[in-house]
Amino acid sequence: MTADRPWYRAWPEGVPKTLDYPDIPLQDVLSASAARWPGSTAFSFGNQRLTYRQLDESTDRLAAGLDDLGVRAGDKVLLLLSNSLDFVVSYYGILKTRCTIVTVNPLSRQAELRHVLTDTGAIALMTSGKSYRVVQDARSGTPLRTVILTDAGDCEGVVDLRRLMDSSPSVRPASSLTPQDEVAVVVYTGGTTGMPKGVMLTHRNLVANAMQNSAWFGWNHQDVIMGVLPFYHSWGGCTCLNSPLYSGARVVVMSRFDAEELPAAIEREKATVMYGAASMFTSLLSSPAITGYDLSSLRYVKSGAMAVPDEIRARWERVTGVSMVLGYGLSEASPETHNSPPQRVKAGTIGIPVIDTEARIVDAETGEAELPAGKPGELIIRGPQVMKGYLNRPDDSREALRDGWLYTGDLGMMDEEGYFRILDRKKETIKYKGYTIAPAEVEAVLYEHPAVRECAVVGKPDPLAGEVPKAYVVLKAGCTVTAAELIEFCAERISPHKRIRNVEFIEEIPRTPVGKPLRRVLRDREKPGDSG
């Protein structure tokens, strides 16, 4: 780490600049917390509770059961579950066998699941009965040999999770591994281009990021975390599983996001921390429930996964009185790399690099020259949370990891204080007559219009200009505006080459499970000659 980096001037008071990371496997974080807070609730789901001791013992039993099934150290076990106590027990139970977890969106369809099974060579899979048919359709010709169901019912040829655990002893398995090198979890990226890639995260990566997040915001045994983010995603894994366990906090498990139920749960559980994408906060602000419940127990909320319009953050703080901090991360970094100093949030930025994390802006063409403050380029990152590489993709790994730095593929800029802002994805920029346009910049202008609830801007092929900006817009309930009015609204506020040329009104913006807009889905709809 370089001691004179500009962001140290904005460093949060009381937050260390470096941490001592123990050389332990991730599952030992659970065991250490169970020894310290055995009777405290670790996870709650409705009326169900799992104390730290119960979770530690349950995962011991599952590990013993997996061993009886012939699942051995080094095997890959696919976890295809929604947020639930079963997910939590399965996650840490698999780790205790010294296997590698492969987390997958539980809404994955046959082709997606087959790709992951083939790519990873997973020999076992844990899922629920409602996903069993998809598993059956996808498994032919793959190495998968054992399917474990949380609710087996009358299904034949499967293992019932409850019976497996009930018949296994609570004996702690031996653990001898090298956390820095051994892969704990493979997380599949959202696949902004081509097929999703498997990100290999080591035990050391995940332990480090759990500690970084906890230390930055001062998490402790008294905190109550809203487990809204999908657990299978790297962001949910860090902030809803590993960081809370490291801190001894309690997680309120939400099976899915519900704008009506979430405020009620915050009041009922006296939640102190909640993480989510900007789209989640937009939905909450559109729900009458947001003003019907007491949210004062929240110390802060954090928005990430996509750029947060200033209007959304300001309105959230005005309506709820709860501070919103900003941040950034990516699956390849476990995922958190940047956070706002809680008392010095700067609108439009992602904050500053977190503990033990270095960041630079380099020229986007060669990636070799570091650029000064105020100059846009590609964001690169170095730290203990950066992945080992992509599974079975040596060329992609070499492209992303160069001389110890992770090349994010995001265009960004650093200001004089060391705060970073993301301009857009390198591969999502719009090329108009030789000009490069960042969709997020145009979207920020559209969000200023009082009728716009959500939007996404993509490049529409054009025979003369190459591409022109086209906006997909979701209107607020009860609001009306014409395409011509929005085009004129932008033209008055942005450079001529950046103004939108087409507007299409749609019911919702396609997004990843954590709320990132899937511009590629909208871009794929654009064909030469479309009238828009």
N, C-alpha and C positions, 0 to 999 in steps of 0.2 A: 504494500500500500504506500502511496505517495502522500507524505504528511502535509504538503502545501496545496492540495487540491481546493478549488474555490468553494466547494460545497461545505467544507468544514466551518466556514463562517456562519452557515445557517444550521449547524448541527444542533439537534435537540438537547436541552440541558438534562443532565443525568443519564444520557444514553451513551454507553461505551462505544468507542470507535473500533474495538476489536474484542473478540470473544475467544475463550479456550474451549475448543470443540472436542468432546471426549471421543475416543476411538472405539465406539460401541455400535452394535447393530441397532437398527431402529426399534425393534421390539423390546430392547432393554430400557427404552424410555418409558414404556408402559410398566414394566416390572419395577423400575425405580419409583415411579409415582404410586404404584400399588403399595409399596412398602412404606411410603411416607403418608399417604392419605387413604388407607384401606377402606374405611367406611363411608367415604365421601362419594357422591354420585358423579360418575364420569360422563354418562350419556343418559338422556331421558327421551322417551318417545311416547307421547300420550301419557297414559298412566303407568307405563313400564319404566323401570329404573335399572341401571347397571352400575353398581359401585365399582371403584377401582379394583378391589379384591375380586369381585365376581367376574369382572372382565378379564383379569389376569388368569383366573382359574379356568374360565370358559375357553379361553384361547389355548391354554395348556391342553385341555381335553381335545379340542379340535386338532391340534398338532399331532397328538398321539393317535387320533383316529385316522388322519391322513397318512401317517406312517404305516398303520395297519393295512391301508389300501394300496400300499406300494408306492406312494408318492415320496420321492426322495430329494435330498438337497440338490439344488441346481435345476430341478424341474420347473417348468412354468405352469402356473395355475391361473386360469382366466376367471375373473370376477365380473359377473354380468348381473348386477343388482342395483336397484334404486336405493336412495338414502334410507337406512333402516338400522336397527340394532344388529340384524343379521349381517349387514355389510361390515359393520365395525368388528364384530367377532371374527368374521371370515378373514378380513384384512390382516389383523394381527396374528390370527391362528396360522395362516399361510406363512407369514414371515417366520414364525417360530419353528417351522420345518426346514428353514434355510432355503425355501423355494423362492422363486421370483413371481411376484404378482403381476398380472396383466389386467389393467382396468379398461373396461369398455362401456360405452353408452348403452344402458339397458334397452334403449329403443332401436338399437342396431337391427338392420334387416339382414336377410340371408347372405347377400353378396359381401356386405361389410364384415359380417362375422366370419365368413369363410376366409376372407383375406387375412384377418387377424390370426385365426387358428393356423392357417398355413404358414404365415410369416413367422409366428413365434414358436410353432411346434408344441403348443400347449398340450399336455397329456391329461389334464383334469380341468373341469369347469364347474363353477358354483353359480346357481341361478335360481329363479323362482318358477313356479309352475306355469305362469302366464307366458314366459319366454321359452318354455321347453320345446314348443313346436318349431320355433325359429332355429333353435339349436339342432334339432333333429334334421331339419332341411339343410343345414349348413355343414354338418360334420362329416358327411361322406367323403372319403378320400383324404381326410386330415388325420393327424396323429392322435386326436382326442379319443381317450378310451374310458374315462370315468366322468359321469355327470352326477353332481350332488345338488339336490333340490331342497330349498328351504321348506317347501310344502309338497312333498312327493305325492300324497293322495294315492290314487290308483295307478300311477305311472309305473310301468315295468322297465326293468333294466337300469334303474337309477338307484342312487344312495340317498337315503333320507337324512338330512342334516341333524335333526333332533335325535334320531336313534343312534347315529354315529357318535355324537357327543355324549349321550347318556351311557353308552357302553364303553366309553374310554376313560381311563384314569386321569386325574388332574396331576400329572407328573411333568415337571418342567424339562423340556428337551435340552440336550447339550447344545451349546452354541459356540462354535469356533470358526470365525470367519474374519476376513479383512474388510471392514466397512468401506474403506476408501475405494476399494476396487470392485467389490461384489455388488451386482445389480439387485436392488430391492424391488423396484417397481418399473414396469414398462408402461408408459402412458402414450396413447396415440393422439397425435396432433389432429387439429380439425380438418386438415387437408385443404389449405387454401388453394393449392395447385396439385393435381394428380391424386394418387392414392395416399391415404394417411400414413405417416411415418411413425415408427415406434421409438419414443424417446427413452433412453436407458438412464435411469436415475439411481445412483448408488445409495447405500445406507448413509454414507457420510454426507452426500448431497442433501438428503431429506432431514437428517438430524440437524445439520447446519442451518437450513432454511427455517425449520421449526424454532430454533433458538434465536435466529435473527429477527423473525417476526415478533416473538414473545418479548424480547429485550427492547425492541424499538418502541412498542406501545405499553410496556410495563404490565403485561398480563400476569395475573397471579391466581391463587387458589380461590379467590372470591369472585372471579369473573364468570359470567354466564354468556356463552357464545351461541348465537342463532345459527344452527346448521342448515342453512338454506342452499348454499352452493352445492352442486352435485359432487358427491364424495369421490366418484371415479375420476374426476378432473383433477389436475395437479393443484389448482387453486383451492378446491375443496379439501383435497388431501392434506395440504399444508395448514390451512386456517380452521378447518372443522374437525380434523383428526389429530395430526401430529403436534401442532403448536398447543392446543388445549391440553393434551396429555402431558406434554413437557411442563406446562404451567400448573397442572393440578386443577384446571378449570372444569366447568360443567358445560356440556354441549346439548342444546335442545334440538333434537333431530326433526327436520321438516322433510316429509317425503317428496314434496314439490312446492314450488312457489305459488302462493295464493294471496292476492292483494287484500282480500277481506280477512283471512285468517291470521296473516302474519302480524299485523298491529295488535290483535287480540292476544296472540302468543307472547309478544314482547311485554305487554302489560302484565299478563298472568305470571310469566316466569321471571319477571324483573331482569330481563336481559340487559347486558352491559355493552356488548359488541355485536355488530352485524356487518358482513361484507356482501357486496353484490355489484352487478354491472349497472351502468347508467340506465339501461332499459328497465331494470327492476324498480329503480327509484322513480322513473317516469310513470310506471304503472301504479305505484303506490300513491303518487301525488294525484293521479286521476281517480282514485277510489275515495268515496266518502268516509271509509273506515279510518283514513289517516288522521282525521280530526276527532274521531270518536273514542280514542284510547289514549292512555297516559304513556308516553314514550320517554319520560324523563329519566328512567333508569339507564338509558343508553349513554355511555361515556363518549362514544363516537360511532360513526358508520364510515365504512371505506368503500369507495367506488373505484372500479378498475375494469379491465377487460376491453375497454374502448374509451375513446375520448368522452369526457363529461362536459356537455355544454354548460357555460357559465350560468345560463338562465335556470337550468335544472338544479345545480348546486345551490344557487342563491334562494330559489323557491323552497327547496327542501329545508334549508336552515331557517327560513322565515316561517314556514308552516309548523315545523316540529320543534324548533329551538335546539336541535341536535347538530353538532358539528360534523361536517362531511370532509374527510381527508381523501387525498388522491394518491394513486400509486400506479405501478406498472410491473409487469412480469410476463414471462412466457414459459411454456411447459419445459423448454430446454434449460431453464434455470430454476426449476423446482417449486414454484415459478417466480417468487418475489425478488426483485432487484432494486426497485425504487419505491420510496415512500415520502409523503409530505412530512416535514417536521410538524407535529400536531398543533403547535401554537403559531406556526408561520406557514400556513397553506397559501400557495400562490396560484390564483386562478389560471386555468389553461395549461398547467404544467403537470408532470407526474411526480414532482418532488425531486429528491436527491438520492444518490446511491445509498443503499442500506449498509449496515455494519459489514466490514471486511469486503466490500464490493467496490470495484473500480469500473468506471465507465468513460468512454470517449466517443467523440463524433469524428468520423474519418470520411475521406472523400468516397463518394458512392461508386465511383468507377473502378478504382484499384483497391480501395480499402487499406491503403498503406499510409497516407498522410493524415496526421491528426490535425483537425481544423480548430481554429480559435472560437471563442464565444461569439455567438451571433451568426455563425456560418452553418447552413444546413448540410447534413451528410448522413451516413449510416451510423446508427448506434451500435457500439460493440461493448461487451461486458466481460469482466473477469471476476471470479469469486469462488468460494468453496461450494456454492450451490449449483454450479454449471455442470451440465450433464456429462456423462461418459461418452456419448455419441448416439447415433441412430442405429437401431437394430438391423443387421444385414445390409447396411447401406454405407460402405466405406467411402465412396466418392462424396456422398452428401455430408458425411461426418467431416471429411477433410475440408469441404467447402465452408461448413459452419464453424469449425473449430480450427483456428489458425494461431500458432504461437501462444497458446494458452488463452486466447480471446474467443468469445462467442459472438459471431456475426449475426445480428438479430434479423436482418432484412427489413428493419423499420427505419424510416427516415426521421431524423430528429435534429434537435438543436439545443445547445446549452447557453444559458445567459451568463452574465458577469458574476452572479451570485452562486452559480453552480447548479441552478435548477434546470431540469431538462423538460423538454416538451416533444411530443411525438407529432410529426407532420403527416405521415401515412406509411403504408407498406410500399416498398420499392416496386413490387410487382402489380400494385393496384393504382399507381399513378396514371393519370390521363395525359396522353401526348396530343396536344392541339397545335398544329402548324409549327412544331419544333419546341413549343413551350411545354414545360412539365407542370401539371396541375395536381395538387393534393386534394383528393375528394373530401377529406375531413375539414379542410379549410372552407370549402363551399358549403358543406353541411352545417358548419357553425353559423354561417350567415342565415341559412334557412331556418335554423332553430330560433332565430330572433323574431320570426314572424309569429304573431299570437295564435294563428290557426294551426300551426304545425306541431303535431305531437311527436312524430318520429320521421326520419328521412335517411336516405342513402343515395349517394351520387356515384355514378359509374360512367365509363367512357362508352359512348355510342359510336360505332363505326361510321365514318363519313368519307366519301370519295375524295373530297377536296382538302379537308382539314386533318385527315387521319382519324381523329376521334373528337367528339364534342361532348361536353358534360351534360348528362341527363339525370334528372332527379326523380326518385321514387319517393312518394310522400304519403304518410298516414296523417289524417287530420284529427284534431281534437273533437270529441263528441260535441255535436251541436254547432260546429263551426263550418263555414263555407268560404272557399276562395277559388278563383279560377287559375288555370295554368299560366295564363298571360299575366295575371297579377303577381304570381310568385316570380316569374321570370323578370318582371319589371322591378320587383322588390330587391332581387339580387343584383340586378344591373346597376342600381343606385348605390350599392355598397361594396362592390368588388371590381377588380380590374376587368377590362373588356374581354380579355382572352379567357378569363375564368368564369364568366357568367354562364348560367345554364341555358341550354337551347331547347330542351324538352322537359316536360313534367308528366309523370304518370301517377295517378292516385291509386293506391292499393290498400288492402285491409290490414296488412301487417308486413313488417320487414323480416325477411328470413334471417335467423340468427343461430349462432352456435349455442350449445347448452348453457354457457356462462354469459351469453348476451352479446357477443361480438357480431356485428352485422356481416352477413355472408354476401359481400358484394359480388363475389364470383358467380353466385346463383343468379343474381339480377343481370350481371354482365353476360352470362350465357344465354339470357333471353333476347339479347340484342343481336339482330341479324341485319346485314346490309339491306337497306330498303324499307326497314320498319318505319312507320310513321310516328310511333310513340304517342 
